[in-house]
Amino acid sequence: MRFEGKTAVVTGGSRGIGRACVARLANEGAQVALIYHSNQQAAESLVAELQSAPGKVRALQADVRDLQRAHQLIDPLFEEWGHIDVLVNSAGIVRDGLLGAMTAEQWREVIETNLGGAFSYCHAVTQPMMMMRRGSIVNLSSTSAEFASRGQVNYAASKGGIDGLTRALAKELAPRNIRVNAVAPGMIETDMSQVVRGIAGDQIKKAIPLKRFGKPEEIAAVVAFLASDEAAYLTGQVLRVDGGLSLGGY
Amino acid sequence: MPTKDEVFQKIQTALVDALGVDEEDVKPEATLVGDLGAESIDFLDIVFRLEKAFDIKIPRGELFPEDILTDSKYVQDGKVTEHGLSELRQRMPFANLDEFSKNPVVQDFGNLLTVADMCRFVEGKVEVTD
């Protein structure tokens, strides 16, 4: 098993892509701490579901925007585990709307959760990973960062920020054998995309060469690859996993 | 309560681990940048290791004042201003800034800090016996 003896922290781990990442890593042997915000029931159901997985799973509550709270969770985990091998920053929200009608709160919440949350947890794991001279950070970006959709200026900006954070941090931490990459999913079957798929699903499918939406497990598979030693020479990259959506053309 | 020797030994271990240098290279008079080859990421690593070794908290910028050296309030045309030098003296009472002050080129600052300075810094934060 690729992650036997390894440890992982997954933010946004109670649902969607994060949930699939927790399951994938635990089933491949990792001890996993999933960070959830408000959906305690979903978090606990996942812990129960994975009780017989090769890796142990625990759920910890936090608002990912809170840097101090990130350290309060990560520091004791490092003490207990002795090492933190993988961080997956999957916590993310949408607050869609045209910019001219967007409130400051809609803008701030999305930037602070999606981008600020990644900052908080990257900050918190830097010391453990530097001390151990190894680690892999995988950030969840989105094809929205590069391929624009109306009504998602805040979301697109936050994910564009994730791409920049990923590259700059990869450069900073490479001398310590810590890799930082991102996965940019296209349209995936999660609660977050439910409304958009409901409104424009058929139109979007037509634009996807593989003619279907992606599944959270398919994104988790790529996250697991990037987190694993199989990707030992890969850092600073943003991998699009979108069924070909970003190919454009005819 | 550690002795001054014990403080030096722990700092020596931290620098060997952070910089990948040999123990015999880590002498009191060795400069972190010039002699031991430290870069910016190394400074962060060193701070983390000192915090763990001595069970102390080192606020960012307290040992390595990157914030002063990159602030246009304190640096002009690549040199630290009088105002900047005053800030550095206040922030770094454990270091001797006299030579640097004669020609305070920012690029040369890295050659200032020695292992002995780091020992004095830690001795200022923990109680030591002779």
Contacts between the chains, C-beta under 8 A, distances in Angstrom:
chain1	res1	chain2	res2	distance
A	126	B	44	7.7
A	127	B	48	4.8
A	130	B	44	7.0
A	130	B	45	5.3
A	130	B	48	6.0
A	131	B	48	6.2
A	131	B	49	7.2
A	131	B	52	7.3
A	172	B	41	6.2
A	173	B	41	7.4
A	175	B	39	7.5
A	175	B	41	5.3
A	176	B	41	6.7
A	176	B	45	7.0
